[in-house]
Amino acid sequence: MTVTQPEIRYVLSRYLERHPDEVDDMALLFHALNEGHAVASRKEFRIGHVTAGAAVVDPAGRVLMIRHKTLDKWLLPGGHLEAEDTSLLTASLRELEEEAGIPWQQVVSPPAHDVTPADIDIHKIPANPAKDEPEHYHFDFRYAHWVENADVRLQLDEVTAFEWRPLADLPAKLAAKLAPVAPSGS
């Protein structure tokens, strides 16, 4: 079952109930949804499309970062939605396993009934002529996940390295959202 536009709207509304001060930050996503753009499709480039990310925190309060091959940047694990994804949360877990080799069985996530991501980040993706993709935006629904221990095994097609980094290395907005749930001392 594919992630649907109504699910995206519902999850966005739940997120904004928790973070009402971010309504203005979601203007591009609201515009795409209101214009009927197929934002669950990775081929939607008029404005952009939804992606799912994983903010993975270990017992020391560190966050897993990966070095993305194409963008040559340190990022949270994550990526495009796939047809088999049943929810944004499960897409986040699938991407975590694909990129870092951490299966969902090693992850503690929010309760299944809580579909609210820890963060929604909107960022510009540069044009990729090799894939015939214009510049566009990713509406990244980032879910918090916790691991007791994790054997990271990178998918070297997309990722070149990983590091466990302190929360302070994250953008301040995301670090503040993860800090209440990270172990003390991070």
C-alpha atoms as one frame of an Amber mdcrd trajectory, in Angstrom:
protein
   0.000   0.000   0.000   1.437   3.313  -1.061   1.641   6.404   1.140  -1.280
   8.634   0.142  -1.905  12.370  -0.023  -4.496  12.136   2.797  -1.935  10.386
   5.025   0.632  13.095   4.289  -1.927  15.789   5.142  -2.900  13.957   8.341
   0.700  13.510   9.504   1.441  17.146   8.667  -1.572  18.276  10.702  -0.483
  16.135  13.679   3.014  17.592  13.428   1.694  21.167  13.347  -0.486  20.484
  16.409   2.794  19.872  18.275   4.720  22.632  16.508   2.221  25.398  15.634
   5.057  27.905  15.332   6.195  26.081  12.150   3.038  26.616  10.067   4.726
  29.315   7.968   7.752  27.055   7.425   5.466  24.527   5.707   4.187  26.988
   3.059   5.817  25.176   0.101   4.426  21.822   1.207   0.950  23.299   1.709
   1.174  24.880  -1.746   2.143  21.583  -3.395  -0.638  19.702  -1.584  -3.271
  22.349  -2.340  -2.289  22.361  -6.026  -2.803  18.597  -6.149   0.847  17.713
  -6.787   1.631  14.016  -6.365   4.078  14.702  -3.537   4.391  10.998  -2.645
   6.002  10.394  -6.055   9.755  10.802  -6.440   9.000  11.995 -10.009   7.086
  15.075  -8.795   9.372  18.029  -9.543   7.026  21.028  -9.954   7.896  21.999
  -6.381   9.125  18.780  -4.818   8.197  15.562  -3.091   8.053  13.906   0.303
  10.954  11.888   1.676  11.352   9.978   4.949  14.317  10.352   7.283  15.597
   8.578  10.379  17.083  10.446  13.330  18.695   7.498  15.116  19.915   8.126
  18.672  22.177   5.703  20.569  22.438   5.279  24.387  25.213   7.883  24.523
  22.880  10.468  22.971  24.695  10.480  19.654  22.951  10.650  16.287  23.805
   8.495  13.279  24.969  10.538  10.293  25.821   9.167   6.865  27.942  10.624
   4.088  25.636  10.747   1.043  27.508   9.894  -2.155  25.544  11.994  -4.681
  25.190  15.137  -2.565  28.604  14.686  -0.871  27.130  15.822   2.454  26.639
  14.418   5.944  22.940  13.689   6.381  20.528  11.630   8.414  19.663   8.302
   6.775  16.600   8.627   4.580  15.262   8.873   1.095  12.379   8.624  -1.316
   9.080   6.907  -0.687   8.526   3.577  -2.459   5.285   1.977  -3.646   5.516
  -0.722  -0.963   5.755   1.768   1.926   2.648   1.492   4.103   3.322   4.714
   6.044   5.825   7.522   6.396   7.129   5.876   9.583   7.743   2.538   7.857
   9.411   4.352   4.952  11.802   5.879   7.493  12.616   2.426   8.898  13.061
   0.954   5.400  15.470   3.728   4.436  17.426   3.206   7.663  17.866  -0.464
   6.865  18.714   0.197   3.213  21.344   2.857   3.893  22.791   1.795   7.242
  21.888  -1.893   7.481  20.000  -1.409  10.760  16.822  -3.534  10.659  13.598
  -2.363  12.268  13.916  -5.131  14.869  16.885  -3.275  16.436  15.004   0.019
  16.602  12.679   1.485  19.198  10.362   4.011  17.577   7.347   5.993  18.653
   4.282   3.820  19.346   2.613   2.632  16.135  -0.408   4.863  16.777   1.837
   7.954  16.968   2.502   8.852  13.354   4.031  12.226  14.210   7.592  12.796
  13.018  10.137  14.476  15.276  10.782  17.045  12.553   9.800  18.070   9.043
  12.602  19.695   7.101  12.206  21.341   3.717  15.415  21.653   1.738  16.443
  22.297  -1.843  17.978  19.515  -3.929  20.204  20.642  -6.801  19.477  19.626
 -10.382  20.899  16.258 -11.413  21.340  16.211 -15.207  22.530  12.566 -15.117
  19.080  11.556 -13.805  17.236  14.261 -15.800  16.007  15.786 -12.521  15.539
  19.547 -12.157  16.215  21.436  -8.962  13.417  20.674  -6.498  12.573  20.435
  -2.805  12.459  17.490  -0.436   9.786  17.607   2.253  11.632  15.354   4.687
   9.478  13.751   7.403  12.117  12.816  10.002  11.260  10.182  12.607  13.139
   9.674  15.876  14.396   6.132  16.469  16.461   4.764  19.347  18.925   1.883
  19.293  20.636   0.098  22.177  23.427  -1.031  19.908  23.626  -1.131  16.166
  25.905  -2.837  13.733  26.002  -0.273  10.935  26.506  -1.841   7.502  26.489
   0.819   4.797  24.871   0.517   1.402  27.890   1.668  -0.574  25.837   2.500
  -3.696  24.470   5.601  -1.924  26.582   6.109   1.200  30.342   6.377   1.698
  30.779   6.665   5.494  28.979   6.969   8.821  29.626   8.605  12.179  27.827
   8.775  15.508  27.787  12.492  16.297  26.650  14.575  19.264  23.267  16.303
  19.069  25.141  19.601  18.905  26.269  18.697  15.363  22.659  18.753  14.140
  20.747  21.865  13.105  19.589  23.560  16.314  15.880  23.005  15.598  16.282
  19.247  15.189  18.716  18.896  18.114  16.217  20.642  20.410  13.458  18.230
  19.341  15.639  15.177  20.013  17.242  16.449  23.262  14.297  15.602  25.574
  14.494  11.943  24.581  18.280  11.547  24.390  20.096  10.130  27.426  21.414
  12.748  29.841  24.944  13.896  29.283  24.594  14.271  25.500
